[in-house]
């Protein structure tokens, strides 16, 4: 069974930084794209940043210039460096992976349990 485990969330003051990490566990031969989504109370889950199998990245407009997504293909990990955090960034952040090839199984989509990021004013 493949799982994604996030870490790095917490409480930070506005203007500060956090680095989120996500690691895939279990038998993983390959992963397509990986990304970070977030969901604030009363709002839809939205894509924050994504990175494809060939390294192409995409960011939400609100994240451009402040957040950077990266991944380690050998370790099956993805990271999100968040700088100049704002109160609007407060949300539960979820790691996502698609096209996860495991032993006799391909997962179209796998989600982590989420990590809470709280930005105080």
C-alpha positions as CSV (number, residue, x, y, z in Angstrom):
1,X,0.0,0.0,0.0
2,X,1.4,3.4,-1.0
3,X,1.0,6.3,1.3
4,X,2.0,9.9,1.3
5,X,3.1,11.5,4.6
6,X,3.4,15.2,5.0
7,X,5.5,17.1,7.5
8,X,6.7,20.6,8.2
9,X,3.5,22.4,8.9
10,X,3.0,24.6,12.0
11,X,2.5,28.1,13.2
12,X,4.5,30.9,11.7
13,X,4.2,34.7,11.8
14,X,3.3,36.6,8.7
15,X,6.4,37.2,6.6
16,X,8.0,34.1,7.8
17,X,8.8,30.8,6.0
18,X,8.0,27.1,6.2
19,X,9.2,24.2,4.2
20,X,6.7,21.3,3.7
21,X,7.9,17.9,2.8
22,X,6.1,14.8,1.5
23,X,7.4,11.3,1.2
24,X,5.9,8.3,-0.5
25,X,6.1,5.1,1.4
26,X,5.5,1.5,0.4
27,X,6.5,-0.1,-2.9
28,X,6.9,2.7,-5.4
29,X,8.5,2.1,-8.8
30,X,7.6,5.5,-10.3
31,X,5.4,8.5,-9.9
32,X,4.0,10.9,-12.5
33,X,3.2,14.3,-11.1
34,X,3.3,15.5,-7.6
35,X,1.9,18.6,-6.1
36,X,0.5,20.5,-3.1
37,X,-3.1,21.5,-2.6
38,X,-4.6,23.4,0.2
39,X,-8.0,23.8,1.7
40,X,-9.1,26.6,4.1
41,X,-12.3,26.4,6.1
42,X,-15.4,27.0,3.9
43,X,-13.3,27.0,0.7
44,X,-12.7,24.6,-2.1
45,X,-9.4,22.7,-2.3
46,X,-7.1,24.4,-4.6
47,X,-3.8,23.6,-6.3
48,X,-0.9,25.5,-4.9
49,X,1.9,24.1,-6.9
50,X,2.6,21.1,-9.0
51,X,5.6,19.5,-10.6
52,X,5.5,17.0,-13.5
53,X,7.6,13.9,-14.1
54,X,9.9,15.9,-16.3
55,X,10.3,18.8,-13.9
56,X,7.8,21.3,-15.3
57,X,6.1,23.4,-12.6
58,X,2.9,25.2,-12.2
59,X,1.8,27.6,-9.5
60,X,-1.3,29.3,-8.3
61,X,-1.2,33.0,-9.0
62,X,-1.2,33.6,-5.2
63,X,1.9,31.4,-4.8
64,X,4.0,32.8,-7.6
65,X,7.2,34.5,-6.5
66,X,6.8,33.2,-2.9
67,X,6.5,29.4,-3.1
68,X,8.9,27.0,-4.8
69,X,8.1,23.3,-5.4
70,X,10.8,20.7,-5.9
71,X,11.1,17.0,-5.9
72,X,13.7,14.2,-5.5
73,X,12.9,11.6,-8.0
74,X,15.1,8.9,-6.4
75,X,13.6,9.4,-3.0
76,X,10.0,9.9,-4.1
77,X,9.7,13.1,-2.1
78,X,8.3,16.5,-2.9
79,X,8.8,19.8,-1.0
80,X,7.2,23.1,-0.9
81,X,9.3,26.1,0.2
82,X,7.0,28.8,1.4
83,X,8.4,32.3,1.9
84,X,6.8,35.6,2.8
85,X,3.8,33.8,4.2
86,X,0.5,35.7,4.5
87,X,-2.6,35.1,6.7
88,X,-4.4,34.0,3.5
89,X,-2.1,31.0,3.3
90,X,-3.5,29.5,6.4
91,X,-5.0,26.1,5.4
92,X,-4.5,22.4,5.6
93,X,-1.9,21.5,2.9
94,X,-2.2,18.2,1.2
95,X,0.4,16.3,-0.8
96,X,-0.8,14.6,-4.0
97,X,0.7,12.2,-6.4
98,X,-0.6,10.8,-9.6
99,X,0.4,7.9,-11.8
100,X,1.9,6.0,-8.9
101,X,3.2,2.7,-10.0
102,X,3.4,0.1,-7.3
103,X,3.8,-3.7,-7.2
104,X,1.0,-5.0,-9.6
105,X,-0.9,-1.8,-9.0
106,X,-1.0,1.7,-10.5
107,X,-2.7,4.3,-8.4
108,X,-4.2,7.1,-10.5
109,X,-4.1,9.4,-7.5
110,X,-2.8,9.3,-3.9
111,X,-3.4,11.9,-1.2
112,X,-1.7,12.6,2.0
113,X,-3.6,13.2,5.2
114,X,-2.7,16.9,5.3
115,X,-0.6,19.2,7.4
116,X,-1.9,22.4,9.0
117,X,-0.2,25.7,8.2
118,X,-1.3,28.6,10.4
119,X,0.0,32.1,9.6
120,X,-0.5,34.6,12.4
121,X,-0.6,38.4,11.9
